[in-house]
Amino acid sequence: MVAESILIAGTGALACYFAARLAPHAKVTLLGTWPQGLAALNENGVRLTTADGEELSFKVRATNDPADCQGHSCALVLVKSWQTERAAQHLAACLHADGAALTLQNGLGNREILAEALGESRTALGVTTTGATLLGPGHVREGGKGPILIAEQSRLEPFIKMLRESGFEVETTDDLESVIWGKLIVNAAINPLTAILGVPNGVLLERPHAVELMQSVAEEAAAVARAQGVVLPYDDPAAEVEWVARRTAQNRSSMLQDITRGAPTEIEAINGAIVQSAREANVDVPIIETLWHLIHGMDSDKLGDLG
């Protein structure tokens, strides 16, 4: 194992952003399948445009072959949710027996897929509201910053230290389900609407009907969470969604980015997961279900390999 080596599964916006932030502190390898992304990363390094407009670049290594990255003690999983099963199989071939894979992905179900391939002891769950926009292959612009919350996992202690050294705010918690549902509700309310309307997060706040829809989605999703016995990390879901949209006003949501570049979205792991949980709990979520169908109608014919 090489403690200062980090493997990142993915080559999209967040994968590139984390690679750029970590590269000054570690040897970073990105494992993905997007040919243009891999080529750009190997040729030019990962390029970061900061919030202040500064252009930076950092040397990284990128590959599509798990055999090229064996023995890593830590892997950060940042592929889209529909790519998780493939990433899990790749990581099974290159993660050290005593290592751990941390998922910071959107939606529900990613940790379970990883655990099935890697084992419970080599799987860790986390959540972040950090945002980034992919400007081109290997080129990312940082967006709204947010904390990283990680479930207790002793194998991740060196990586958590490295994240903090890289400027990330990291906390560990023993009640991550609350945090994950908290983020899920925000994503379900903001992401589909931005994708359908084609606007950054903050524009939603300028449109009364969009605000009403966001609030309704938040209340529907919160009802499902409560029915599942989840205590949310905030008291007012509708107010939380508006606050996040305001704090990330310039962000183009990951779902809008996917629709724009012709990639499949994560609607199934976000709104679809809430719909499934709602059916299990016998809770009606008509607006969430409608958004789920609408986004599926927009991306049902798309096949992507952009991770």
WOLINBEL-V347699 format. One record per residue. N is the residue number from 1. RES is the residue in one small letter. NEAR is the number of other ideal C-beta (glycine too) atoms within 8 Angstrom. Layout:
N:RES:NEAR ; N:RES:NEAR
//
This chain:
1:m:8 ; 2:v:8 ; 3:a:6 ; 4:e:8 ; 5:s:11 ; 6:i:15 ; 7:l:15 ; 8:i:15 ; 9:a:17 ; 10:g:16 ; 11:t:15 ; 12:g:14 ; 13:a:11 ; 14:l:12 ; 15:a:17 ; 16:c:19 ; 17:y:13 ; 18:f:11 ; 19:a:15 ; 20:a:13 ; 21:r:11 ; 22:l:14 ; 23:a:13 ; 24:p:6 ; 25:h:8 ; 26:a:9 ; 27:k:8 ; 28:v:14 ; 29:t:15 ; 30:l:19 ; 31:l:16 ; 32:g:14 ; 33:t:9 ; 34:w:12 ; 35:p:8 ; 36:q:7 ; 37:g:14 ; 38:l:15 ; 39:a:9 ; 40:a:12 ; 41:l:18 ; 42:n:7 ; 43:e:5 ; 44:n:7 ; 45:g:10 ; 46:v:16 ; 47:r:13 ; 48:l:16 ; 49:t:12 ; 50:t:10 ; 51:a:5 ; 52:d:4 ; 53:g:6 ; 54:e:6 ; 55:e:8 ; 56:l:9 ; 57:s:9 ; 58:f:12 ; 59:k:5 ; 60:v:12 ; 61:r:9 ; 62:a:13 ; 63:t:10 ; 64:n:7 ; 65:d:6 ; 66:p:10 ; 67:a:7 ; 68:d:7 ; 69:c:12 ; 70:q:8 ; 71:g:8 ; 72:h:16 ; 73:s:13 ; 74:c:14 ; 75:a:15 ; 76:l:14 ; 77:v:16 ; 78:l:12 ; 79:v:15 ; 80:k:15 ; 81:s:13 ; 82:w:8 ; 83:q:11 ; 84:t:16 ; 85:e:8 ; 86:r:9 ; 87:a:15 ; 88:a:13 ; 89:q:9 ; 90:h:11 ; 91:l:18 ; 92:a:9 ; 93:a:8 ; 94:c:14 ; 95:l:13 ; 96:h:8 ; 97:a:5 ; 98:d:6 ; 99:g:13 ; 100:a:14 ; 101:a:16 ; 102:l:15 ; 103:t:13 ; 104:l:11 ; 105:q:12 ; 106:n:10 ; 107:g:13 ; 108:l:8 ; 109:g:10 ; 110:n:13 ; 111:r:10 ; 112:e:7 ; 113:i:11 ; 114:l:16 ; 115:a:10 ; 116:e:7 ; 117:a:10 ; 118:l:12 ; 119:g:6 ; 120:e:5 ; 121:s:6 ; 122:r:11 ; 123:t:13 ; 124:a:13 ; 125:l:11 ; 126:g:12 ; 127:v:11 ; 128:t:9 ; 129:t:11 ; 130:t:12 ; 131:g:11 ; 132:a:12 ; 133:t:11 ; 134:l:11 ; 135:l:7 ; 136:g:6 ; 137:p:10 ; 138:g:14 ; 139:h:13 ; 140:v:16 ; 141:r:10 ; 142:e:11 ; 143:g:13 ; 144:g:10 ; 145:k:7 ; 146:g:9 ; 147:p:9 ; 148:i:14 ; 149:l:12 ; 150:i:16 ; 151:a:10 ; 152:e:7 ; 153:q:9 ; 154:s:5 ; 155:r:12 ; 156:l:12 ; 157:e:7 ; 158:p:9 ; 159:f:11 ; 160:i:11 ; 161:k:8 ; 162:m:13 ; 163:l:11 ; 164:r:10 ; 165:e:7 ; 166:s:10 ; 167:g:5 ; 168:f:10 ; 169:e:8 ; 170:v:11 ; 171:e:8 ; 172:t:9 ; 173:t:10 ; 174:d:6 ; 175:d:7 ; 176:l:13 ; 177:e:7 ; 178:s:11 ; 179:v:12 ; 180:i:11 ; 181:w:13 ; 182:g:12 ; 183:k:11 ; 184:l:15 ; 185:i:17 ; 186:v:13 ; 187:n:12 ; 188:a:16 ; 189:a:14 ; 190:i:15 ; 191:n:14 ; 192:p:15 ; 193:l:13 ; 194:t:17 ; 195:a:15 ; 196:i:10 ; 197:l:10 ; 198:g:8 ; 199:v:8 ; 200:p:11 ; 201:n:15 ; 202:g:12 ; 203:v:11 ; 204:l:15 ; 205:l:11 ; 206:e:5 ; 207:r:9 ; 208:p:5 ; 209:h:6 ; 210:a:12 ; 211:v:11 ; 212:e:8 ; 213:l:11 ; 214:m:16 ; 215:q:12 ; 216:s:9 ; 217:v:15 ; 218:a:16 ; 219:e:10 ; 220:e:16 ; 221:a:17 ; 222:a:11 ; 223:a:10 ; 224:v:14 ; 225:a:11 ; 226:r:9 ; 227:a:11 ; 228:q:9 ; 229:g:5 ; 230:v:9 ; 231:v:6 ; 232:l:13 ; 233:p:6 ; 234:y:8 ; 235:d:3 ; 236:d:6 ; 237:p:12 ; 238:a:10 ; 239:a:8 ; 240:e:13 ; 241:v:16 ; 242:e:12 ; 243:w:8 ; 244:v:12 ; 245:a:14 ; 246:r:9 ; 247:r:7 ; 248:t:13 ; 249:a:10 ; 250:q:8 ; 251:n:12 ; 252:r:10 ; 253:s:13 ; 254:s:10 ; 255:m:15 ; 256:l:14 ; 257:q:13 ; 258:d:15 ; 259:i:14 ; 260:t:8 ; 261:r:8 ; 262:g:6 ; 263:a:12 ; 264:p:9 ; 265:t:11 ; 266:e:14 ; 267:i:14 ; 268:e:12 ; 269:a:14 ; 270:i:16 ; 271:n:14 ; 272:g:10 ; 273:a:13 ; 274:i:15 ; 275:v:12 ; 276:q:8 ; 277:s:12 ; 278:a:16 ; 279:r:7 ; 280:e:6 ; 281:a:9 ; 282:n:6 ; 283:v:9 ; 284:d:5 ; 285:v:13 ; 286:p:7 ; 287:i:10 ; 288:i:15 ; 289:e:11 ; 290:t:8 ; 291:l:15 ; 292:w:14 ; 293:h:8 ; 294:l:10 ; 295:i:16 ; 296:h:10 ; 297:g:7 ; 298:m:10 ; 299:d:13 ; 300:s:6 ; 301:d:3 ; 302:k:8 ; 303:l:4 ; 304:g:9 ; 305:d:7 ; 306:l:10 ; 307:g:14
//
